[in-house]
Each structure stands twice: as C-alpha cells, then as structure tokens.
Amino acid sequence: DAAAQTAQAIRIGLDALAEVGAGPGDVVRTRMYVTDQIFADEVGRAHNAVFGPVRPVATMVVVAGLIDPDLLVEVELEAYLPA
C-alpha cells in the first residue's frame, strides 16, 4: 500500500543520508510523487510519522505514473549539513 511504500522509501533515503552523517533532523526538503490523489492522506501520515517534529518543506505531486507500475509513491529527500 502507499503508506508502506512511503515508509520504505523514506527508510532508503535516510539510510543513504546516514552514510554521509546526516539524519532526519538534517532534512530540509521532501518531495513526494503519488500516482493517485487518493493516496495523499496515507502518504502524508507516513511522512509525518518521520518528519513531523522536523517540519521540512514538503511538496506532494500527483503524477501519471512511475517507471514501475507497482509503485504508488516515490520520495525525494534533501538534507543540509553545515561545513
């Protein structure tokens, strides 16, 4: 389902950020691409479960489809680490 896919996508992104020493608190922007508007609430709740206290700038966009037809959501994370 879209919530599980969102949670998994966020975990993958946070694992990648951890490799460079960043964590959820360093995320300044997220983008969520959903294949249907009906997924917006569950994707938003899954996003909020991780980033609620952080409150990064967040954008959610409905798209016609993703490269794999089984995917319902794609998530991008941007983080900032001071020098």
N, C-alpha and C positions, 0 to 999 in steps of 0.2 A: 504494500500500500504506500501511498505518498508520504505518510508520516515516517514509516520505517526507512524509505529511501532517503528522505531528508536527513534523518539521524545518521544513517550510514555515510552519506555524502559529507556531512559536517565532520564526522569522525575521521574520514580520509583526509579532509582538508586540514584538520587540527594535527593529525599525525605528521603531515608534510611540514606544517609550521613548526612543530616541535623539533624537527631536525635542524632548524636554524635558530632554536632557542626562543621561539615565540609561543604564546598560549592564547587562550580565548580572550583574555584581557587586552591583548595587543591588536585584536581585530578591529579595524576602523570602518570597514565597509563589507557588506554582503550583498550578493545578487542571487536571486532565486528565479529560475525559469521553470514554469509549470506548463504542462500540456493541456490543462483544462482548468477553468476558473473554479470548478467545484472542489479542487484540491487546496485552494488558498488557505482556508481556515486550519486544516490539519498541518500543512507545511508551516504556516505561521506559528502554530503552537509548538511544533518540534524545534523551530528556530528559537523561539522564546525560551524554551527549556534550557538551552545552552547560553544564549546571548542576552537574556532578559536583564541581568544586572549590568552588562557591558554597554548595551544600547548602541551598537554601531549603526551607521547609516545603512538602511536596508531598502532594497528595491526588489519587487516581485513583478515578473512579466509573464504574461501568457503567450506561449509560442505555439506554432502549428505542429511541431513535433521535434523530437530529439533523434540523434543518429541511431539509437537502438529503440525500436518501437515498444519494448517492455519498460523503458524508463519513463517515469511520470514527472520527475523533477531533476534539475541539475542545480548545484550550488557553487558559487564562487566566493572565496574569502580573500580579503586584502588585509594585511597587517602592517603595522608600523613599529619598527624597533629603532629607538634613538641611537645615534652613533656612540 
